[in-house]
Amino acid sequence: MDQITSLTKFRNPYGNQEIELQQVEYEAGGTPMMRLRIKERGARFTIFDVDPVTAQTWAQAMLDWARPLAGQGAPGERSE
């Protein structure tokens, strides 16, 4: 049986999607994968399984985008 370990779960406040990151280790072996589960309204799910290299590339791109914007707050909010 595949082993699935939840790493974190959070909500996107703008679309109210539930996002969960999991580590998946397949019974057949191979590279552990990171599973991104995005639950939309109702019962719709979007699921990606990515390898460690893809996860690192994706994470770095997100950090590069978010770092200069993180201190700005949400649109309409004032940062102090």
C-alpha positions as CSV (number, residue, x, y, z in Angstrom):
1,M,0.0,0.0,0.0
2,D,1.3,3.5,-0.8
3,Q,2.2,5.6,2.2
4,I,0.8,9.2,2.2
5,T,1.9,11.7,4.8
6,S,0.3,15.1,5.2
7,L,2.9,17.9,5.3
8,T,0.6,20.9,5.6
9,K,-2.9,22.1,4.9
10,F,-4.1,25.7,4.4
11,R,-6.8,27.8,2.7
12,N,-6.3,30.3,-0.1
13,P,-8.2,33.3,1.3
14,Y,-9.0,34.7,-2.2
15,G,-10.6,31.6,-3.8
16,N,-11.4,29.7,-0.6
17,Q,-9.6,26.6,-2.0
18,E,-8.3,24.1,0.5
19,I,-4.6,23.2,-0.3
20,E,-2.8,20.2,1.1
21,L,0.7,19.1,0.5
22,Q,1.5,15.5,1.0
23,Q,4.5,13.2,0.6
24,V,3.7,10.1,-1.3
25,E,5.9,7.0,-1.1
26,Y,4.7,4.3,-3.6
27,E,4.7,0.6,-2.5
28,A,6.4,-0.2,-5.8
29,G,9.3,2.0,-4.8
30,G,10.9,4.9,-6.7
31,T,11.3,8.5,-5.8
32,P,9.0,9.9,-3.2
33,M,6.7,12.5,-4.7
34,M,5.1,15.7,-3.4
35,R,1.3,15.6,-4.0
36,L,-0.5,19.0,-4.2
37,R,-4.2,18.5,-3.6
38,I,-6.4,21.6,-4.2
39,K,-10.0,21.2,-3.2
40,E,-12.3,23.6,-5.1
41,R,-15.9,24.3,-4.1
42,G,-17.9,21.2,-3.7
43,A,-16.1,17.9,-4.4
44,R,-13.8,19.0,-7.3
45,F,-10.1,18.2,-6.7
46,T,-7.0,19.2,-8.7
47,I,-4.1,16.9,-7.9
48,F,-0.4,17.1,-9.0
49,D,2.3,14.7,-8.1
50,V,5.7,16.3,-8.6
51,D,9.3,15.0,-8.2
52,P,11.8,16.7,-5.9
53,V,13.5,18.6,-8.7
54,T,10.2,20.0,-10.1
55,A,9.1,20.8,-6.5
56,Q,12.3,22.8,-5.9
57,T,12.0,24.7,-9.2
58,W,8.4,25.5,-8.5
59,A,9.1,26.6,-4.9
60,Q,12.0,28.8,-6.0
61,A,9.9,30.5,-8.7
62,M,7.1,31.2,-6.1
63,L,9.6,32.6,-3.6
64,D,11.2,34.8,-6.2
65,W,7.8,36.2,-7.1
66,A,6.5,36.5,-3.5
67,R,9.5,38.0,-1.7
68,P,9.3,41.5,-3.1
69,L,5.5,41.6,-2.7
70,A,5.1,39.9,0.7
71,G,5.5,43.2,2.7
72,Q,2.8,45.0,0.6
73,G,-0.2,43.2,2.2
74,A,-3.4,42.5,0.3
75,P,-4.9,44.9,-2.1
76,G,-6.5,47.7,-0.2
77,E,-4.6,47.0,3.0
78,R,-2.1,49.4,4.5
79,S,1.2,48.0,5.8
80,E,2.7,49.8,8.8
